[in-house]
Amino acid sequence: MAILSALATEVFIPIAGIIGIVFAVVQWVLVSKVKLSPAAAAAGGSKNGGYGDYLIEEEEGLNDHNVVVKCAEIQNAISEGATSFLFTEYQYVGIFMSIFAVVIFLFLGSVEGFSTKSQPCTYSKDKMCKPALFTALFSTVSFLLGAITSLVSGFLGMKIATYANARTTLEARKGVGKAFITAFRSGAVMGFLLASSGLVVLYITINVFKLYYGEDWEGLFESITGYGLGGSSMALFGRVGGGIYTKAADVGADLVGKVERNIPEDDPRNPAVIADNVGDNVGDIAGMGSDLFGSYAESSCAALVVASISSFGINHDFTGMCYPLLVSSVGIIVCLITTLFATDFFEVKAVNEIEPALKKQLVISTALMTVGIALISWLALPAKFTIFNFGTQKEVSNWGLFFCVAIGLWAGLIIGFVTEYYTSNAYSPVQDVADSCRTGAATNVIFGLALGYKSVIIPIFAIALSIYVSFSIAAMYGIAVAALGMLSTIATGLAIDAYGPISDNAGAALVSLALFGAFVSRAGVQVVDVLSPKVFIGLIVGAMLPYWFSAMTMKSVGSAALKMVEEVRRQFNTIPGLMEGTAKPDYATCVKISTDASIKEMIPPGALVMLTPLIVGTLFGVETLSGVLAGALVSGVQIAISASNTGGAWDNAKKYIEAGASEHARTLGPKGSDCHKAAVIGDTIGDPLKDTSGPSLNILIKLMAVESLVFAPFFATHGGLLFKLF
């Protein structure tokens, strides 16, 4: 038996979640002390109050009231634009959510002909489980809960970001140290709210459902999988819609403003600049928040489903069953301690200290989390237990499970550092890309594509090693908890921002594989034979889907950007005094172009992902669907990592030339030179790769897998209609 009692588990998990939420509120209060009014700002100190390293130029003194007022105006414009867009997007998403909830209920309810009678359990035929009709009902409820939590996570992240942006700017006038603390605390608000609320809502849902299911843990955790489906389906629309919005504005602003008019990035004379800044919040912040919540929900659900048909579920070991939630709870505490290192224990005094400080956050959180995992594995798990392994029970030790979580945790760190090596302009790969701009945009594009392809190698080996070791130790459950390990420091990852999507791209493979294993078990697939025609056609089609999806999202960005470029050119050509700064641009028209395009263009890619499992499973059956999931997993992970890193490299190559911080960089500049223009073109091409297609692909991989798992009972009973007819 485990040392940690069921009562202690029931207390520890919600307390950890509440601590995380309280900590987020405290960070928000500290950020709110930076006032956006001239009178309050005037009392904020002097030039000597910082650390002697300033981020923006001073023209009229630190407490220039005009600067403070202007910051407040810009923040209000960005906040109003982002809020308006999200409400519009959520109206469309709400319609989809309602329709799909009905589909879940009808499909799953029809498995046993909407019967209200108890039925033999799927894995223990000698026992009776709750009726399929009620599992359909509870799956629908958990889907709606996951969807709502995902939307709230994204919305809160956006509100926090728009609340803190001007405050960070004002603090930057005092010194880099104050700006860093404000920005990091703002990121921590989102990180801890997302991780903690996801944990608390999932835990409450489990306990409420348990009141009905009682001893039927198999049915209970099968219905919980809807939570992951809801989270990921909302994340898909948030990522795709927000990504199209932000990149349409960004590309339009850069091509006309920086290349044609030779004005700085985010210059208020640029008509697309407000739309661009709004897009940063609805795409990079709200979309990412929903995305990472979906990953957390799916990895937790995958682990819980496998655990429910293992010795934890069979013996009704509540503490062992909640091991995935305990790992996430420890992660919140570890990330809280780690955040204090950045904001209270150590001070950043110069710009060149920021990157090392963020690296320390990752290393410290990973090291502390390793200790935390070891402790919770010793306390929460029996010395020996069994894990379901495709029809058999595999004996596993508590230390074996510790290694599974730990290898996922450290593989995520390694992948993060490899990604940094390939995308940071502090290292030779990006500097080589920048150097290639000497001969124009074409060579820049060639070098960037080559870098992205090469950057896939080490992450894939790390993922492969994680899969092999964790599966060897604890079958599919080992892979599921390895994915949880990779996402266990999500609060710190979101505070740092960039590391969140990096670990999410890598974790997508592990989460999808764990969900895939749960799906084939639930659907009764004994062997996925790639030589079978039914499976092989699925493999080919599945491997094609990420390309189809990327084509849709890339073209959507291109179409919207085309309209944006035309509008920005029109305003520069027809508004007198715009270039001189004496006239105000028409920001609203550019915001409308991005809003209309993103709402319209997010529907086809979303429909592709959501309908594929339903169509394939219903018409072709579970074997073909198994092939589709495997094919999409294998090709999607590669494209996602490559696209994200290629775009990141082009972006930082441009910044390397603009900064001119080294002798080599100065030979490539200055801004406005042919070399710089070639770099801007590369960055423009890379924008939809790194901020739209790349991040959205991991949702495609995970969402198709979790949707297949939710509908597995229906596919196993009624699927394969075409093969039955012919």
N, C-alpha and C positions, 0 to 999 in steps of 0.2 A: 504493500500500500504506500501511497505518497505521504510525505511528511506534512505537506500543506493540506489542511482539511477543506472540505467542501464549503463550510461556513466562511473560512478565511478567504477562499477564492471568491465567494460571492461578495465579500466586502472589498477586497483589494482591487478588483477590476474597475468597479464604478468609481472608487475613490481616486484611482490613478487618472481616470478620465476627467473627473471633476477638478483635480489638481491642475491638469493641463489647461482646462477652460479658464480657471481662475488666473493662472499664470499669463494666459493670453490677454485677459482683461487688464491685468496689472501693466503689461507691456503697452497696451493701448493707452492707458491713463498716462503713462510716462511720455509717450509720443504726443499726446494732446496738450501737454504743458508748453509745447512750442506754439505760441499764439500767432494767428494770421491777422493781426490788427496792428497798425502803425504804432499806436501808443504802447502796446505790450512789447512789441519788438524793440522799441527805443530803449526799454529797460533791460534789454537782453545782454548787455556787456559791451565789450570793445574789441578792437582788433587784436589786442594782446590776450584776449580771453580764450583763444584757441590754442593750437599747437604750432603756429607759425607756418602752416602749409595750407594755402587757400585754393579752393576749387573753382571759383569764379572771380573774374576781374572786378576790382572796386573802381567806381568812377566818382561817386559823390558821397563816399563814406559808408560805414557799415549799416547805419540805421536810416538809410534813405527811404523815406515814407513811400515814395513812388514805386520803388522796387517791391516793397511789401504788398502794396495795393495791387500791383500788376500780378504778383504771384498768386494772390487770392483770386483775382479775376480768371486767370488761366486755369487754376485748380477747379473753380466752379464750372467753367465751360467743359473741362474734361469729365468731371464727375457727372454733370447733367447729360452729356452725350453718351457716356458709358451706361448710365442707369436707363436712359431711354432705349438704347439698343437692346440691353438685356431683357427689359420688360417686353419689347416687341418679339425678341427671339423666344422668350419663355411662353408667350401666347401660342406660337406655332408648336413648340415642343409640348406644351400642355395638351394640345389636341392629339398629337401623336401618342402621348403617354396614356391618355384615356382609351384610345382605340386599341393600343397594344395590350393594355390591362385586360380588356374584354377578350382579346385573342388568347391570352394566356389561360384565362378561366375556361373558355370554351374548348380549347385544345386539350388541356389537362383533364377537365371534367369529363370529356368524352371517352377517356381511356377505359373506364368501366361503365360506360353508358349512363353517366350522371347518377350512379347508384349511391345510396346513403348507407349501404351495408359494409361492415368490416370485411377486409380481404386478407389473404395470406401475405405475409411480408415478402419483399423481393428477395432478400438475402437469407432470411430464416423462415422457410416455408412452414415450419411447425408452429410458428407464432402468428397471431392475428394483428394486423395493423389498421390504422384509421382509414376510412373510405377515401378513394381517390378524389371524390368531389370536394372534400374539405381540404385536401392537400392542394387542389387547384385554387381554392379560395384563399388559403394562407399564402401560397406562392404569389398570387396577385397582390395581396396586401404588402408582402415584403418587397415586391417589385416597386410598388408605389412609394414605400418608405425609402428605399434606396435611391429612387429617382429624385424625390423631394430633398433628401439629404445632399445629394450631389449638386442640385441646383442651388441650394442654400450655401454650400461650401464655396461654389464659384462666385456667387453674388457677394458674400461677405469678403472674400478675397479681393474682389474689385473695389468694394467700398473702402476697405482698409488702405489699398494702394493709392486710390485717388485722394484719400484723407491725408496721407503722409507725404505725397510727392512735394508739395510746396513747402511743407515744414522741413523736409530734408534740404531743399534748396536754401532756405533761410539759415539753417544751421551750417551749411557749407560756406557761408560768408564769414563764419567765425573760425572755421578750421575743419580739416578733414576728419579729425577724431570725433567731433560732435556730429558731423554728417553721417559718419559710418555707424555710430551708435543708434541714431534715429532710424536710418534705413534698415539696420539689422533687426531692431526691435519691431519695426513694422512688418518685416518678413516673418518674424517669430509669431506675431499675432495670428497670421494666416496659417502658419505651419501647425501651431498647437491647437487652434480651433478645429482645423480639418481632421487631424489625427485623433483628437480627443472626442469630438462629436461623432465621428464615424464609429469609434469603439463603443461609446455609451449607447448610441442608438441601436447598434447591432446586439449588444448585450441585453438591453431592455426587450428588444424584439424576441430574442431567444427565450427569455424568461416568461414573457406574456404568452407566446405560443405553447410553452411547456405546460401551461395551465390546462390547455385542451389536450395536447398529445400525451401527457403523462409518461408512461413507460415506452411509448412508441418513438424512440429517438431516431430511428431510421426515417420515419415520415417527417419528424420535426425538422431535421437538418436538410432533408430534401427540399422542403418548402422554403428554407432560409436562403437557398441559392438564388431565389428571385431578387434578393437584396443586392447581390453583385450585378445581376442583369440590369436592374434599375439604375444603379450607379454608373455603369459603363455606357448604357444607351444614352443617358443624358450627357455624359462626357463626350461622346462622339459628336453630337450636334454642337456642343459648346466649343470643342476644339476646332471642328471644321468651320463652323460659322464665324467664330472669333478669328480664326486664322485667315480666312478669306478677307474679312473686314480689315484687319491690321495690315496685311501685305498689299492689298489693293491701294490703301492710302500711302504706305511706306514706299512702294515702287513708284507711284505717281509723284510723290514729293521728291524723291531722290533723282529721278530721271530729268525732271524739269528744273527743280531748284538747284541741285548740286552740279549736274552735268551741263545743262543748257544755260542756266543763269548764274552759275558760280557763286551761289550764296550758301552760308553755313547750314549744317543739318539743324532741324528744328527751329529755323529762323521764322519769327512770327509773320514775316512778309509772305511766306509760302501759304497759299490757300489750303493746302492739304495737311498742314502741320497739326491742327487740332484733331482732325480725323485720324492721323497717324498716332497721336498720343492717346486718343480714345481706344484705338485698336490695340495698343500695347496692354491696356488694362482688360479689355474684354477677351483678347486672344491669349496673350502670354500669362495673364494672371487668372482671370475667371476660368478660361478653358483649361489651364494647367491644374487649377485647384480641383475641378470636377474630374479631370483625368486621373490624378493621383489618388483621389478618393476612390474612384472606380477600381484602381489596381489593388488598393488595400482591401476593399470589400470582396473582390474576386478571390484574392489569395486566401483570405480568411475563410470564405465559403468553401473553397476547394479543400482546404485542410479539414474543415469541420465535417464535410460530407464523407470523406475517407475515414475519419476518426469514428464516425457514428456506426460504421459497419466493421470496426476493429474492436479490440478488446475493451477500449474505453466505452464505446456505445453498448456493446453486448453486456458488460458488467455494470453499466450505469455508473462509471467512475467520472463524476462531474468535474473534478479538478483536472484529471488527465484530458477529458474532453475539451476543456477550456484552455489547454496549453497554447494554442495559437493566439487567443486573446490575452493570455498572460504575457506572452512575448511582446505583443504590442503595448501592453501596460508598462512593462519594464522600459520599453523604448521611449515612452513619454517622459518617464522620470529621468532617464539617461540624457535625453535631449535637453531637458530643463537645466540639469547641472552643466551640460556643455555650453548652453547659451550664456550662462553667467560668466564663463571664461571670456567670452567675446565682449560682453557689455559691462562687466564689473571687475573682473580679476586682472585683465590686461587691457592696456590702452593702445589704440592705433594712433600714431602721431604723424604719419606721413603717408602719401599716396602709395608708395612702394611697399608699405607694410600691410595693405589691405589683402592682397592675394595670399601671402603667407598666413595671415590671420584666419582666412576662410579655410585654407588647407588644414590648419590646426583643428578647426571645428570638426572637420571630417574625420581626422585621425583620432582625436580625443573621443568623439562619439562612438566610433567603431571599437576602440580599445575598451571603453567603459561598457559598451553593449555586450562585448564578448564575455566580460565578467558577469554581467547581469543575466545573460543566457545560461551560463554555467550554473549560476545560483538557482534560477527558476527551474532548470531541468532537473537539478538535484532535489528541489523541494516539491515540485508538482508532479513528477512522474515516478511510477514504481521502478524498481531496479530492472525488471523484465516485464515486457508486455508484447502483445501481438498486433501487427498492422495488416489490414486487408491488402492482398496482392493478387488481383485477378482470379478470384475464386478460392484462394488459399490464405492462410494466416501465417505471416512471417514474424518470427520472434526478433525483437529489437530491444536494446538496452537504453536507459535514459541518456547515457553518455554518447551513444550512437546518434540519438536525435539532436543532442547538443552540437555535434560535428556537422550535421545537416544544416542547422540554422547558421552556424558560424561560417561555413564555407560560402553560403549565399551572401552573408554580410561582408566578408572580406573580398569575395569576387566582385561585389558591387563597388567597393573602394578601388580595387585595381582597375576596373573598367572606367571608373571616373577619372583616375589619373592618366590612363591611356588616352581617353578622350581629350583631356586637357592638353596633353602633349601634342595631339594632332590639331587642336583648334586654338591654342593660345599663341599670341604673337611673340611670346617670350622664347619660343623654341623654333628650331630650324624648319620643320615642315611648313608652317605658315609664312615664315620669312622667305622660303623658296617660292611660295605662291606669290608673295608680294613682289619678289624679284622678277618673276615671270611677266609682270605687267609692263616691264620695259619695252617689250615687243608687241604690246597691244592686248585687247580683251580676249582674243582667241587663245593665246598661250596661257593666259590666266585661267580660262575655263578648263583647258586641258589639264593643267597642273592641279586645279581644284578637284576635278573629277577623279584623277588618279589618287590624290590624297584620301578622298572619301572611301574609295574602294579598298585602299590599303589599311585604312583605320578599322576595318571590320575584322581583320585577322585575329588580333589578340583577344578582343571581346568574345568572339565566337569560341575560341579555345577555352577561355575562362568559363563561359556558359556550358560548354560541352563537359568540362571537368566537373563542374558543379552538378550537372545532371547525372553523370556516371557515378560519382561518389555518393550523392544523396539517394539515388535510386538503389544502389547496391546495399546501402545501409537500411533504408526504411521504405523501399518501393515508392509509390506515387505520393505517399504522405511525406516522405523525405523531401521530394521535389517541392511540394506545396509549402513546407515550412522553410525551405531554402529561399523560396521567393519572398516569404514573410521576413526572413532575415535581411534580404536585400532592401526591403522597404521599411524595416523596423526603425530606422533613423529618419523617417520621412519628415518629422517636424524640423529637424536641423536642415535637411535637404531643401525644404521649401523656404526656410529662412535664407539660405544661400541662393535659392532660385534655380540656377543652372543645373545643380547636381540632381534636383528632383527628376526632371525629364531624362537625364542620363541614366540614372538607376532604373527608371521606369521602362526605358527601351530595353535594357538588359533583362529586367525582371519579367517583361512580357512573355519571353520564351518559357521561363519556369512556370509562371502562372498558367499559361495556355496549356503547357504539357500536363500539369496537374489536373486541370479541368478536363483535358482530353482523356486522361486515364479514368477520371470519375465518369465521364460520358460513356466510354466503351463498356465499363463495368455495368453501369445502370441500364444501358441499351442491350446488354447481353451479347456483345461482340466478343467472341473468344480469342480470335487472332485477327490482326489487321494485316492481311496478306497482300503485299504490293504487286504480286504477280497475278492477282485476281483482276479481271477486267473491270469489275464494279469499283474496286478500290483505286485502280490505276487511273481511270478517267477522272475520279475525284481528285487525285494528286495533281494531275495536269491542270485542271480547272482551278483548284485551290491555289497553286503556285502563280497562276495568272491574276488572281483577284487583286493582290497588292498593286500590280501594275495598272490595272483598270481603275482602281480607286485613286492612285496617284495621278493618273491622267486626268481624271475628273477634277480633282482639287487644284492641280496645276493650271489647267485651262480656265477654271473659275477665277483664279487669281489674275491670270493674264487678261481675261475679258474685262474684269472690273478695273484693273490697272489701266487698260486702254482708255476707258471712259474717264478715269481720273486724270490721266495725262492730258487729254483733250480739254478738260475743264480747267486745269491749272494753267495751261498755255493760254486759254481764252482770257482768263482773268488778268494774267500778266500783260497781255496784248491790248486789253480793252479798258482796264481800270487805270486812269491817270494817277500818277504819284505812288503806285504800289511798290515799285522797285526802290523809290526814294524813302519809303517809310512814312509818307504823309497821308496815305489812304489805307483804309482797313480792308483786308480781303473778305470775300464771301465764304466764310468757313462752313456755313450751314449746308450749302449745296454739295460740298465735298463730303460732308458727314452723311448726307442723304444718299449719295452715290454708293458709298461703302455699305451703308445699312441695307439698301435695297438689294445690292448684289449678293451680300452674304446670306441674307434670309432666303433669297431665291435659289442660290447655288448650293446651299448646304443640304437641300432635300435629296437630290439624286445620289450623292455618295452615301448618305445615311440610309436611304432605301436599299442600296446595293448590299450593304453590310447586314442590315436587319432582315432582309427577305431571303438572302442566299441560304442560310441554314433551314428556314421553313420550307422553301421550295425543294431543295435537294433532299432533305429528310423525308418530306411527304411523298415526293414523286419517285425518288431513287433509293431511299432506304438508308439504314444506319451504316452499312459498309461503305457506300459511296460518300456519305457525309464524313465518315472517319478519314477517308482519303482527302477530302476537301480541307478539313481542319489541319491535317498534317502538312499538306502542300502550302497552305497559307502561312502556317507557322514558320516553315523552313525559309521560304522566300521573303516573307514580310519582315522578319527580324533583320535580315541582311540589308534590305532596302532602307529600313528605318534608320539603322545606325549610319549607313553610308550617306543618306540624304541629310541627316542632322549634322554630321561632321563636315561634309562638303560645304554646306551653307555657313556653318560656324567658322570654317577656315577662311572663306571668302570675306566674311564680315570683318574678321580680325586682321586680315591682310590689308584691307582698306584702312582700318584704324591705325595699323602700324605705320602706314605711309603718312596719314594725317598727323599723327603725334610727332613724328620726326625726333623720337627720343634717342636714337643712336646714329652714328655716322652713316651706317648703311641705309637707314630709313631716310635720312636727309638727302641722300643721293637720288632717291626715288621720287621725292616731292618737288615742290610743295603742293598744297591743295590747288586744284585747278589745272595741274600739269597733265599732259597726255597719259603719263603713268598712273596718276591718281584717277583720271576718268576711266581708264581700263579697270582699275580696282573697284570703282563704284558700279560699273556694269556687272562685274562678277558678283559683287554683294547683292545687286538687284536680282540676278538670276537665283542666287542662293537663298534669298528671303523666303519664298514659298516652300523651298526644300526643307529648311530648318525650322520654320514656324508654322507650316500648314501640313504638308504631306508627311514629313518625317515623324512628328509627334502624334499625328492622327493614326498612323499605321499600327502602332502598338495597341491602340483601342480596337482596330479591326481584328487583330489576332485574338485578343482576349475576349472581345464581345461575341464573336462567332462561337468561341468555345463555351462560354458560360450560357449563351442562348441554347446551344445544342444540349447542354446538360439539363437545363430547365425543361426542355421539351422532349427529353430522352424517353420518358414513358409513352408519350404519344407516338413518336417515331418507331419505337420498338413494337407497338401494338398495331398501328395503322399505316406505317411508312412503307415506301417502295411500291406505290400504286402502279407505276408503269411496268415494273418488272413482274408484278402479279398479273397484269393484263396481257402481257406479251411473253 
